[in-house]
Amino acid sequence: MGCRLNIAESEAIRDMAQGQDDLIVVNSCAVTAEAVRQTRQAIRRARRERPDARILVTGCAAQTEPQTFAAMAEVDGVIGNREKMEADSYTTVRVERSRDTTSATLLDFARSEREVVRVSDIMAVRDTAPHMASAFADHARAFLEVQNGCDHRCTFCIIPYGRGNSRSVPAGAVVEKAKQLVDAGYREIVLTGVDVTSYGPDLPGSPSLGLLIERILKGVPDLPRLRLSSIDSVEIDERLFDLIAHDPRMMPHLHLSLQAGDDMILKRMKRRHTRADAIRIVEKLKAARPDISIGADIIAGFPTEDEAMFANSLALVDECDIVHGHIFPYSPRTGTPAARMPQVDRATIKARAARLRDACSTRRDGWLHSLIGTSQSVLVERSGLTGHAENFAPVRFASAKPPSSIVRAIITGLENDTLIAQEAA
């Protein structure tokens, strides 16, 4: 469930749990109440489909509200975000289950009984990514964790309480893992984390994200494509900007954590940028690299948001040329300051989210149409028929191409939000 970091960590979990065919692991998301609801729904569906399986729940929702999942009859164990990266969390050998009651005795190969809930204090964690990911069953791209946790306390966000404080993976370990992924055949690596642009202050010498990227590009010369996951625009320094703007191996696609387009709402969110800052960085990026595509997270219906404030967020879609929009209807998360603020009614939140999605869809449709007739470099997915261009536009081929290959393609049309392409002669 949830973010690209969860994708990367889920692959590490897959490796640790190899050979346990009776095990289902649900890696949850806590970013919204809807994400928690979907997690519960996925657990119930998994139990219906596999009544004799062991179901473990982990991830941010398991970390922030473990008793919610421990109380579910379908769940055999709950493990926290620290514990999910420990191999022995998955070496359980016996679960006793009856039709009317569930009694789960979780045993490992070396120890006797262990508790159903294993969730430690995430704020005490000081390291990250002991395993990182080494295999990606469903992707041609590899997601490489370089950072975890967050030191900021946005008023709407529960994630720091699920992930802990910011901590970075040493650059040497990142470069070594990137080499292994390239040797395994991956042509694109996506750097992931909770707050990727905060990389480095906790490491000796306080290296920046830009410096890490320079080391990756230099240390892994055979890597053709490097992409960033969601980043905070206010933390783009000159070194990072120059790499994004001018290095051809850095993909021309950024997903920005903007959240709103109104200065008062941004202040109440405790964000560190203004509306003008967001517009300015996008204008600067597009001036330096016109083909760059912009994605953004925007929250609809934050507490106290009136129609004029919402109109500023709506206008930001065009002003920042957002073609990859992730729209989140606001939902209060217990324990966050925003949950205590005057709330917008649910019907209004839903309507505003729909208007934002429509605006992003219109902007995206115009952008995709503008790519018809152009030549694009496409990374082919595992199916051989689909892929993504450097700007992250989705592409479909008429005939299969070698999976994980990079194909120069001519865009001939658009169908169902996907570009239609043929390989260039």
N, C-alpha and C positions, 0 to 999 in steps of 0.2 A: 504494500500500500504506500502511496505518497511519493516522496521525492527521489531524485537520482541517487542521492546518498544511500537511501534504502535499497535501491537496485544493486549498488555495488556491494553493500553489506549482505544482502540476500544471497549473492553469488558466493561470498565467503562462507555463509552458513551452509549453502548447498554442498560445498567442499567438505566442511566439518562433519556433515550428517550423511555422507556417502555410505551406502549399504544398508541404511535403515528404511526399508521400504514401507514400514508401517507408520512412518512419522510424517506429520504435516506441521509445518512451521508457518505461522501467520505473523508477518513483520509489519506491525501496525503503524498508523499515522495519527497524530493528535492535533494537527494544525487547525482543524475546525471541528465543531460538534458533528457535522455531516461525515467527516472522515472517520470519527469514532463509530458512528452508526454503521457506516459501510464495513468497518472492520468486524463489528458484531455480526453483521449480515453474512460476511464471508465465512466466519467461523461456523455459523449455523448451516450454511450451504455445504461446507466441507464435511460436517458431521453427517448430514443426510446422504452425501455421496459416498462417504467412507465410514460406516458406523463402527468398524473395529479398529480404526486408526488411532494413534496417539496424536493429540493436538496440543502443541505448545504455542503460546502467544508471547510475542516480544515486541520491541520497537517503542516508539515514543508514547503511544497511548498506554501500553503496558507499564511503562516507567512512571507516568504521571497519575494513573488511576488503576493500580494493579488489582484492587479488590473488585472492581467492576467486572473484570474478566475471570478472576478466581471464582466469582459467584455464578458464572455460567456453567450449566450442567454439561455443556459440550466440551469444556476445556479441561485438560489434564495437568497443565502446568503453565505458570507465568514467570518469565525471566526478563530481567531489566536490560537496558542498553549496554551496560558493562558486561553482564553475564552472557549476552548473546554472542559475544566474540570469544567465548571460552568453549573449547571443543567438548569438554565433559558435560556441558549443559544439555547435550543432545544424546549422550550415551545411556539413555534409559532403556531398561530391558523388560519391564513388566507393568502393565496397567490392567487392573481388574475392573470390569464394567458390567453392570446388570441393566435390565430394561428400565427399572424404576428409579434406581439411584446410581450415582457415579462415585466410586471410591478409587482414587488414583494414588498408587504407591509408586513413586518414581525412584528407581534404583539405577546406579551406574555399575560399571564392571569392577570397580575397585572398592566402592564404599557401600554402606548399608543405606538405610532410609534417608531420603532428602525431602525437604519441604516442597509443597506444591508451588509456593510463591518464593522466588529468589530475585529480589530487587534491592540493590544496595543504593547508597547515597551517591547519586551521579555527580554531585558537586565536589565530591572528594577525588574524582578521577583526574589524573594529571597526564595520562598518555593517551594515544589514539592509534587506531588502525594497526593492531598487532599482526593482523593477517592480510589486510587489504584484499582485493579480489584478484583471482588468477584465471577465472573461466567465466564465460558469459554465454549461457545456453541459447539465448534468443536474440542476441544483438551482434551486429558486425562491428559496433563501437565498444570499446572497453571503458568502463567508468572507474576512475582511480581516485580513491579518497586521499586527500592531502591535508584535510583539516576537519575538526569536529567541534561541536559546542559553539556557544555564543556568549560574549561578554556584555552585549547590549540588552536593554530591557524595554523593548517596545511595549506599549501598554496593552496591546491586544494579544501578545504572543505568549503561548505556553511552552514553546519549544526549548528555551534554555533550561527549563525544569525537567525536560525529557532528555536533553543531550548534555547538560552540564556547561561548564565554562569553556572558553575557546582554548584549543590545544592543536598543535601542528605536528605533522609528520616530518622528520628530518629530511632535508633535500636529497641526501645520498640514498636513502631508502626509496624515495619516490622515483629517482632516476633509475635505480636498479630494477624496480618493479616495471617501469615503463619499458626498459630494455626487454624484460621477460615477455611482456605483452606483445611487443613488436616481433620478437622471435617466434611467438606463438601464432603469428599471422594477422594480428590486428593492425589496421591501417589508420585508425583514428582513436585517440584517447580523449576522454572528457574528464577534466579535473573537477572533482566534486567535494562538497563540504557543506556545513550548515551556514557558514559565513566565510566563504572562500577568500574574499579580499582582506580578511583580517589575518591571513596567514603570516606567521613568523615571529611576532614579538616575544613569544614564550621560548624561542630557540636561541642558542648562543649566537651572538652577533646580530640578532633581530633581522633576519633576511625578510625581504618583501615577497609578495606573490610574483611581481615582475622578475625579481632575481631568480626565483624558483623556475619560472618559465624559461628564462635564458639558459639555466643549467640543463633543463630537459631538452631543449632544442639543440644545444651543443653536445650533450652527452648521448643523445639518441638520434643520430643523423638520419637514420633510415625511417623515422616516423614522419609520414607525409602530412598528417592532419592533427592539430591540437585544438581542442574546443574547451570553453569554460562553461560551467553550469551557472546557475543564478548568482549574480554578484550585486554588491551594493555600489551604486554609481558614485557616491560621495568618496569612496575609497580608491577610485581609479587615479593613481599617481602618474607622473610623467613617464616613468619607465614602463609601466603597464600600458599606458595609452600608446606609446610609440610602438610597442610590440603588436597590439591589436590593430593599429592603423597601418603598419608598414610591413610586418613579417608575413609573407605569403603562406606560411605553414600554420599561422593562427587563423582559424576560420572566421569569416566575416559575419558573425552572428553573436549577439549578446542578449542575455535575458536579465533585465534590471529589476531589482526589488524597489519599485516606486511606491506602491500601496495606495497613493492618493494624489490628486492634483490640486488640492486646496491647502493653502498655507496654514490655516487655523487647524484643519484636521490633521495635517502632518505634525503640527506642534503637539496636539493632543495625543497623537500616536507615539510621541517621543522619537520621531524620526530625526535624522541629522541633516537632511537636505530640504531645500525649498522647491517650490514649483519651478522657479526660474533656474535653479541648479539643474534640474532634470532636463529641461528644454535645452539648456546651454551645452550639456555634455553630449546630448544626441546630435545637436547641430555641429559640434566640433568633430564628433566621430564621422558623421556623414560627409563633412567637408574634406576630411582626410582620406576616407575610404567610402566612396559613394555606394558601393554594392552591399554595404553592411545592412543586415536586417535586425530589427529591434523587437524583442519580446519584453513583457513586463507583467508583474503581479499587481493587481489592483483590487482593493477591498470595496465592496458596495455596502452602503448603509452603516458605516462606522457610527458609534454613538455621537449624538448632537449634530450629525450631518443634515443640513437643510437642503432645499432644492438648489439654491445658488452654489453651495459648496459642492454638491454632486455635479452640477453643470461644469465646474472647473475640472473635475476628474474626467468627465465625459469628453471635454474638449482636449484633454491631454492625449487621448488616443490619436487624434490627428496631428497635434502639435509635436508629438514624439514619434509619429509614424509607426505605431505599434501594430505589427502584423502577426505576432505570436502572443496573443493575449491570454493570460490566466486570470480569470475573474473569480473572486471568492466572496460570496454573500457573507457578511459579518455574522458571526455567532459568538456569544459570550463564552469565554473559557474561565471556569471557576478558579479564583486565585489571582487573576490578572486585574490591573487597575481599570481597564476599559469596561469590565463586567459590572463595575459599580457606577459607571457614568449613565446619564439619561439615554435610554435605548430608543432606536428607531423601530417602528412596528414592522413585523415580519413581512406583511404584504408589500410594504414600500421597499424593503430591502430586496425582496424577490424581483419586484418590477425594475428597480435600478440595476440589479445584476443583469437582467435580460437586456436592458438598453445598452449596457456596456458591452455585452457579448455581441449584440447586433452591430455596434459601432466597430468593434474589432473585426468582425466577420466581413463587413463592408470594406474596411481598409485592407484586409488580407486578400480579399477577392480581387481588388484593383491591383495589388502588388503581384499576385500570381499571374494575372492576365498580362501584366507588363513584361513578364519573363518569357512569354511565347515568342519564338523566333530566336531566342538567345542560345548561346552555347554554355553548358554547365558541366562542372566536374562532379560526378555522382558516385558516392560510396554505395555499393550494392549490398543490400541486406541478405540474410541467410536464405530467403526464398528465391533469390536470383531474379525476381521480377520487380522488386521495389528498391528504393534507396532514398538518400537525402543528398541534395546539393550542398555546396559549401555554406550557403546562406540558410541552410536547414529547411529549404522548401522540399516537400515530399514529391517523389518522382516515381512513375511507373513505366516500365519498358513493355513493348509488345512481345518480346521474346526473352527468354531467360539469359542472364549474364552470370559469369562466375561469381559466386558469393564472396564478399569481402574484397572484390576488385574495385578499382577506381576507374570509371568509364567517362570519357568525354562524350557528351550527349547534346543533341539539338532538341530543344523543346518545341513540340509541334501542336500542343493543345492543352486543354484543362478540362478535367472531369472529376466531379465529386471531391473538390478541394485538393486534387492531386494533379501535378503536371504530367503530361504524356510526352514520352521522349523516344527518340531513336538514336542509336549509336552513330556518332559522327564518322564520316568516311575517312 
